[in-house]
């Protein structure tokens, strides 16, 4: 059964229900959510989306009204949506070309064309190096506000 069928718009899942659904990938989920909450001092917002690409409940992290990422539970895993905005585009491209990302995330970046709303990268977090890529992309988004670029 699909995520959006188990938990409809009127039935928000608990944190433990989300973790049970994503199964073994909970180690990546816990690491990423702890990282976001401790590093950026943000709290998760569980929201329901009717978006046709990823309908159902998701977990958003925002700082100062800027989206850091959105996490979409899936059976046995989860997707992390990180948007590379126009302001982050150049620094992200430099980091991609410098070999600072996995081939998987670099491939997603190259396949996802830029738009007026940025590049929307839906990243399946399935291994530690990909999780580190997600963290790196988020750090680029946050650090540009401070005019510093992490490497």
C-alpha positions in Angstrom: 0.0 0.0 0.0 1.3 3.5 -0.9 2.2 6.1 1.8 -0.6 8.4 0.8 -3.1 5.5 1.0 -2.0 4.5 4.5 -2.1 8.0 5.9 -4.7 10.2 4.2 -5.0 14.0 4.6 -6.9 13.6 7.8 -4.6 11.2 9.5 -1.1 12.6 10.2 1.5 9.9 10.9 3.6 10.0 14.1 7.3 10.1 13.9 7.5 6.4 14.9 5.0 5.5 12.1 7.2 7.3 9.6 10.3 5.5 10.8 8.5 2.1 10.7 7.4 2.7 7.1 10.9 3.7 5.9 12.4 0.6 7.5 16.2 0.0 7.3 16.7 3.5 5.9 15.8 4.9 9.3 19.6 5.1 10.1 19.9 7.7 7.3 16.6 9.5 8.3 17.7 9.8 12.0 21.2 11.0 11.0 19.8 13.7 8.6 17.0 14.9 10.9 19.4 15.1 13.9 21.9 17.0 11.7 19.3 19.5 10.6 17.9 20.1 14.0 21.3 20.4 15.8 23.2 22.3 13.1 20.5 24.7 11.9 18.3 24.8 15.1 15.2 24.0 13.1 12.2 21.9 13.9 10.4 19.6 11.5 7.0 20.5 10.0 4.9 17.6 8.9 2.6 18.6 6.1 0.3 17.0 3.6 0.9 17.5 -0.1 -1.5 16.7 -2.9 1.4 17.1 -5.4 1.0 14.4 -8.1 4.8 13.6 -8.0 5.0 12.8 -4.3 1.5 12.9 -2.7 1.0 12.4 1.0 2.7 13.4 4.2 6.2 14.8 4.2 8.5 16.5 6.6 9.8 20.0 5.8 12.8 21.8 7.3 12.9 25.6 7.0 15.1 28.3 8.4 14.2 31.9 8.1 11.4 31.1 5.7 13.9 29.4 3.4 13.4 25.7 2.6 16.4 23.6 3.6 14.9 20.3 2.4 11.7 18.2 2.3 11.7 14.6 3.2 9.3 12.2 1.6 8.9 8.8 3.2 8.7 5.8 0.9 8.5 2.0 1.5 12.0 1.0 2.7 13.5 4.5 2.2 12.9 8.2 1.7 13.6 11.0 -0.8 15.2 14.3 0.1 14.1 17.2 -2.0 16.8 19.9 -2.1 16.3 22.9 -4.3 19.3 24.5 -5.8 18.2 28.1 -6.3 19.6 30.6 -8.7 21.8 32.1 -6.0 23.3 28.7 -5.2 23.7 27.6 -8.8 27.2 28.7 -9.5 28.7 27.5 -6.2 26.9 24.1 -6.6 28.2 23.7 -10.2 31.7 24.5 -9.0 31.4 21.9 -6.2 30.0 19.3 -8.7 32.8 19.9 -11.1 35.4 19.6 -8.3 34.2 16.1 -7.6 32.7 16.9 -4.2 29.5 14.9 -4.9 28.7 11.3 -5.7 28.2 10.3 -9.3 24.5 9.7 -8.5 23.9 13.2 -7.2 26.0 14.8 -9.9 23.9 12.8 -12.5 20.7 14.1 -10.9 22.0 17.6 -11.0 22.9 17.4 -14.7 19.6 15.7 -15.7 17.6 18.3 -13.8 17.5 21.4 -15.8 17.5 24.9 -14.2 14.2 26.7 -14.1 13.0 30.0 -12.6 12.3 28.1 -9.4 15.8 26.4 -9.4 16.8 22.8 -9.8 14.6 20.5 -7.8 16.7 17.5 -6.8 14.7 14.5 -5.6 17.5 12.4 -4.0 16.9 8.8 -2.9 19.0 8.6 0.3 20.3 5.0 0.2 23.9 5.2 1.4 26.1 7.3 3.5 27.9 9.2 0.7 24.5 10.3 -0.7 23.4 11.4 2.7 26.6 13.5 2.9 25.8 15.0 -0.5 22.4 16.1 0.8 24.0 17.8 3.8 26.5 19.5 1.5 23.8 20.8 -0.7 21.9 22.2 2.3 25.1 23.8 3.6 25.6 25.6 0.3 22.0 27.0 0.5 22.5 28.2 4.1 26.1 29.5 3.8 25.4 31.7 0.8 23.2 33.8 3.0 26.4 34.5 5.0 28.5 35.1 1.9 30.7 32.1 2.5 30.9 28.9 0.5 31.7 25.6 2.2 34.1 23.2 0.5 
